[in-house]
Structures are given as structure tokens and as C-alpha cells.
Amino acid sequence: MKKVAFYTLGCKLNYSETSTIGRIFQERGFEKVEFTDTPDIYVINTCSVTDNADKKCRKIVKEAQKHSPNAFITILGCYAQLKPKEIAEIPGVDAVLGAAEKFQLVDILEGFTKKEKAEVHASPISEANTFHNSYSFGDRTRTFLKVQDGCDYSCSFCTIPLARGNSRSDTIENVVRSANEIAESDVKEIVLTGVNTGDFGLQDGKRVETFYDLVKELDKVEGIERFRISSIEPNLLKDEIIEFVSQSNRFMPHFHIPLQSGSNKILKLMRRRYQRELYADRVAKIKELMPHCCIGVDVIVGFPGETEEDFLETYNFINGLDVSYLHVFPYSERENTLAPEMPGKVTIKERNRRADMLRILSEKKKRFFYEQNTGREFTVLFEDDVKDGVMEGWTENYVRVAAKYDPVLVNELKHVRLTGINATGLMEAEETYTEVLKH
């Protein structure tokens, strides 16, 4: 029995796909092992969104060679689709698979025999037109369930449409079936994920279902206590979705909504499909119905043409929003996108300065959000990741709670009263001993 190990770079979507590919290997008789357990095969799932994709890929390949010098090393994922020939030149790489091939790698690379030159199997992205059901497995408390893939948007900074193809979705019937399968494994929480999750419902280029339809059906699934929406574009976050979540016992009061800029001028240059007024309206609607809802925000700073005045407009706009935390990204150039050709390039130093300012603002927003929740009662789902005798969990509204390790608490929902913020920035709590009603 050959041994295979996996390493995933990037987003929750990548994790769900890596886990599914891992199950394909196991079904074919391979043994899934840890990265350091001298595997015969390594599968490295790459990302193109984060900086230094090439550097990170090379580093993981080198580490793999240290642990198992004779292992067959396969690279797949977004970076593999965008730069297959470049990756094939990395010493130690034996095969590169594109978006259309990655779920067939066991058949394509049958035998996993090393050759003098790396094999490249990467079709044009137009051939990545099939939806492959995926969900992560192995974390007892939470699973990432892929419901949508690809993107039809053409943001001027983004390579995702080039790396993953056009928008396409699973069917509601299949997603519900997957949710029921996950429920049988004692997982308590499912995170719905995709490239453009709110665009769910496209099949063969036609809209046959909607994300709202999906949410309503998943709310009926027995055995799953919590659903979260990983990320959703503000123009696709409709009132009906917000209203439904506000009344649901299973969908958590937590939204992650990409903003990218608080300047309408920059949003237009980015080719985003909304203006900041719509974003502010979405936040206000959520807070009207769910005052203690957690709202996360993606922001890009230092985009070409962003002046200091534009950045301050973004800073002040976010500062005035009732949001809970930020994910901040300094703009980085991506080949085959429009943005690098735009005038008004911002220096790396300035991009980093602006990012640091927003990260400080994020910490302030998060602390204020936690303080607002102090003294209130919530339900915490505790995880099995223990450090220095401390375990952590998440409330419905995504407040991170620390507690003294107790094996009985792992993967359990407990009613607590939040008592304050500890030295590490996490919330502390006391149990209220109220029985949690199971759905």
C-alpha cells in the first residue's frame, strides 16, 4: 500500500478539495499519512491569491524532499493552472495538474512513476467546466462544504477566473445529500464555501436555482447544528437572505462581506459591481435585524491610482461602519490582469503602511465587538485544538472563547456567559449549565 501526504495553501475551498482528493486516494487503496511520515507521494494544492506563490511552492517541495527524498511530488491548484510550465521546472516536481485534471490525478498519474522531466497535464481553463463536489473531513467540529466554483466577474486585480474558470454550482439536491453525509460523522458545523458563493445556482451557464433556495433547504437538514456562509459579495447578499438568517436557528449571525475599497473611485477601477453606499446599506440591514451579528470585511490597499485621500476615504468609511474585523491585503500585481497596467502605482512601502493602519483599526473593531458582547449569553462550540492546557471555541456570532481544557467539552455546544477579554485577546466565559437544544 503506497502512502500519500497532502499540503494545502490558500483558502477554505482548497481545503475542501484537498480533503476530497484525499478520499479518492483512500478509495483506491492508498494510505493517507502525515507530511513527515515518509510518504511515497506528495500532493501539494497551491494558491494564486496570496503573495509569493512560487516561493511558497518551492519551499514546500524542498521540505517534502527532506522528509521523503524519493517521493513522487504532484502540484495542483490555482497556481498550477496559471503557471504549469514554470512549476514543472522546480527541482523535485514530478507532475503538474490543472483545474480540469486535478480530480482525475489518480487515473492520469497511474503508477506515480518518476521520470526525467515533470509531466504537465493542464488544459485551457475553458475545459474546467464541470462542478466537482467537495468537502473537508477530519475536523470533528467543522467542515468546509463547497457549493460553487469559478467566477464570471472580471475584477481588474484578480486571476481567479483564469485559475478556476467560469461560475458553476452543485445542485441543491447534491448539497443537501452532502450535508446529510457530513451529519452522520458527528460534525456540528458546516461552512458553505465557493469562489463566489452567492452566485450559486448556475449550471451550464443558466441560473436554475439561487443561493437563497439553497439556504432554505439546508436549514431543514437534521443533525447539523450550525451553518456559516464563508464569504458573499455585497451585491449578492439580498434582503431575503439576511432576513432568513436572522430568523434561523441553524444559520449563524455571521457574515464575511468583501469590500476591497471604501472609495467609489477605486471600486470602479477595480471593476467591482457595487458602490460603497450599497455596502453600508447591507451592514445597516444586518445590524437592524441582528444587532450582535459579526461582520468581517476584506480590504485591498495600495491599488493603482489610490491616493492618500482615497485611502483615508476607505479608512474613515470602515471606521464608521459597525463591522467586527478586517482581512487586509496590500495590493500585489498579478499577470494577465488589467490593474498592473493602470497608472498611479503605489510603492510597496506605502502599501504596507496603509495595510498596517487598517490592521490596527481591525484590532480596535474586534475588541469593541467583543466588549459589546461581554455579559451576554451565547452557545460555544468547543474544538479539540489544545495549547498549554487551554481549548478554544466559537460563539454563534464568531466570538473566540478560551476555556481550561476539558475533554468532555470537545465538539460540544455549551451555553456560556461571556465575562471579559483575556491577555491574548480571547473572550473568557462561565458556563450557565443550561442544556443546549439540539436541532
MOJOFEN-V625866 format. One record per backbone hydrogen bond with DSSP energy under -0.5 kcal/mol. CO is the residue of the C=O (numbers start at 1). NH is the residue of the N-H. E is the energy in kcal/mol with one decimal. If there is no record, write none. Layout:
BEGIN
CO|NH|E, CO|NH|E
END
This chain:
BEGIN
2|31|-2.9, 3|40|-1.8, 3|41|-1.8, 4|33|-2.7, 5|43|-2.3, 7|45|-2.9, 11|15|-1.6, 12|16|-2.2, 13|17|-2.0, 14|18|-2.8, 15|19|-2.2, 16|20|-1.7, 16|135|-0.6, 17|21|-2.7, 18|22|-2.3, 19|23|-1.7, 20|24|-1.7, 21|25|-2.0, 22|26|-2.1, 23|27|-2.3, 24|28|-1.2, 25|28|-0.6, 25|30|-2.3, 26|29|-1.5, 30|32|-0.6, 31|4|-2.8, 34|37|-1.7, 40|72|-2.9, 41|5|-2.4, 42|74|-2.8, 43|7|-2.1, 43|45|-0.6, 44|46|-0.6, 44|76|-2.5, 45|9|-2.9, 46|78|-1.3, 52|56|-2.7, 53|57|-2.2, 54|58|-2.5, 55|59|-2.0, 56|60|-2.2, 57|61|-2.1, 58|62|-2.3, 59|63|-2.3, 60|64|-2.3, 61|65|-2.2, 62|66|-1.6, 63|67|-1.8, 64|68|-2.5, 68|71|-2.1, 71|73|-0.6, 72|42|-3.0, 72|74|-0.6, 73|94|-2.5, 73|95|-1.6, 74|44|-2.9, 75|97|-2.6, 76|46|-3.0, 77|81|-1.7, 78|82|-1.9, 79|83|-2.7, 83|87|-2.3, 84|88|-2.1, 85|89|-0.8, 86|89|-0.8, 87|90|-1.9, 90|93|-2.1, 94|119|-2.7, 95|75|-2.7, 96|121|-3.2, 98|101|-0.8, 98|102|-1.6, 101|104|-2.2, 102|105|-1.0, 104|107|-0.8, 104|108|-2.7, 105|109|-2.8, 107|110|-1.1, 109|112|-2.7, 119|96|-2.4, 119|121|-0.5, 121|98|-2.8, 124|127|-2.4, 125|128|-1.7, 127|129|-1.7, 131|133|-0.6, 134|146|-2.4, 138|140|-0.7, 141|188|-0.5, 141|189|-1.7, 143|145|-0.7, 143|191|-3.3, 144|136|-2.0, 144|146|-0.6, 145|193|-2.7, 146|134|-0.5, 147|170|-1.9, 149|168|-2.5, 155|158|-1.3, 156|339|-2.6, 159|162|-0.8, 159|163|-1.7, 160|164|-2.9, 160|165|-0.5, 161|165|-1.4, 165|151|-2.5, 168|149|-2.8, 171|175|-2.4, 172|176|-2.7, 173|177|-1.9, 174|178|-2.5, 175|179|-2.6, 176|180|-2.2, 177|181|-2.0, 178|182|-2.6, 179|183|-2.2, 180|184|-1.2, 182|185|-1.8, 182|187|-1.0, 183|186|-1.3, 188|225|-1.0, 188|226|-2.2, 189|143|-2.1, 190|192|-0.6, 190|228|-2.3, 191|145|-2.7, 192|230|-2.3, 193|147|-2.7, 193|148|-0.9, 196|199|-2.5, 197|200|-1.7, 199|202|-0.7, 201|203|-0.5, 201|208|-2.8, 201|209|-1.1, 202|169|-1.8, 203|206|-1.5, 206|203|-2.8, 206|208|-0.8, 210|214|-1.9, 211|215|-2.6, 212|216|-2.1, 213|217|-1.8, 214|218|-2.6, 215|219|-1.7, 217|220|-1.4, 218|221|-1.8, 221|224|-0.6, 223|225|-0.6, 226|190|-2.4, 227|252|-2.7, 228|192|-3.1, 228|230|-0.7, 233|236|-1.4, 233|237|-0.9, 236|238|-1.5, 238|241|-0.7, 238|242|-1.9, 239|243|-3.1, 240|244|-1.9, 241|245|-2.6, 242|246|-2.1, 243|247|-0.8, 244|247|-1.0, 244|248|-0.9, 245|248|-0.7, 250|227|-2.7, 250|252|-0.6, 252|254|-2.4, 253|294|-2.2, 254|229|-0.6, 255|257|-0.5, 255|296|-2.7, 256|232|-2.2, 256|258|-0.5, 257|298|-0.6, 258|234|-0.6, 259|261|-1.2, 260|300|-1.9, 262|264|-0.5, 263|267|-2.6, 264|268|-1.9, 265|269|-1.7, 266|270|-2.4, 267|271|-0.6, 267|272|-2.4, 268|271|-0.9, 270|156|-1.9, 275|278|-1.0, 275|279|-1.4, 276|280|-2.5, 277|281|-1.8, 278|282|-2.2, 279|283|-2.2, 280|284|-2.3, 281|285|-2.4, 282|286|-2.2, 283|287|-2.5, 284|288|-1.9, 285|289|-1.6, 286|290|-3.1, 290|293|-2.3, 294|255|-2.6, 295|324|-3.1, 295|325|-1.2, 296|257|-2.7, 297|327|-3.4, 298|259|-2.0, 298|260|-3.2, 299|329|-2.7, 301|331|-3.3, 302|346|-0.5, 303|306|-2.6, 305|307|-0.9, 307|311|-2.4, 308|312|-2.6, 309|313|-1.9, 310|314|-1.9, 311|315|-3.0, 312|316|-2.9, 313|317|-2.0, 314|318|-2.6, 315|319|-2.6, 316|320|-1.5, 318|321|-1.4, 321|323|-1.7, 325|297|-1.4, 326|328|-0.6, 327|299|-2.6, 329|301|-2.1, 334|337|-1.0, 338|341|-1.5, 339|342|-2.2, 344|305|-2.9, 347|351|-2.5, 348|352|-2.5, 349|353|-1.9, 350|354|-2.4, 351|355|-2.3, 352|356|-2.4, 353|357|-1.9, 354|358|-2.0, 355|359|-2.2, 356|360|-2.0, 357|361|-1.9, 358|362|-2.4, 359|363|-2.0, 360|364|-1.9, 361|365|-2.6, 362|366|-2.8, 363|367|-2.4, 364|368|-2.4, 365|369|-2.3, 366|370|-2.5, 367|371|-2.7, 368|372|-2.1, 369|373|-1.0, 370|373|-0.6, 370|374|-0.6, 371|374|-0.9, 373|376|-1.9, 376|418|-2.6, 378|416|-3.1, 380|382|-0.7, 380|414|-2.2, 381|394|-1.4, 382|411|-2.4, 384|386|-0.8, 385|392|-0.6, 387|390|-1.8, 389|405|-2.8, 390|387|-2.4, 391|403|-2.5, 392|383|-2.9, 393|401|-3.0, 394|381|-2.2, 395|398|-1.7, 398|400|-0.5, 399|395|-2.0, 399|401|-0.5, 400|427|-2.7, 401|393|-2.0, 402|429|-0.5, 403|391|-2.9, 406|409|-2.3, 406|410|-0.6, 407|410|-0.7, 409|412|-2.0, 412|382|-1.9, 412|414|-0.6, 414|380|-2.8, 415|432|-2.0, 415|433|-0.6, 416|378|-2.3, 416|418|-0.5, 417|430|-2.1, 418|375|-3.4, 420|428|-3.2, 422|425|-1.7, 426|422|-3.4, 427|402|-3.1, 428|419|-2.7, 428|420|-1.1, 430|417|-2.8, 434|415|-0.7
END
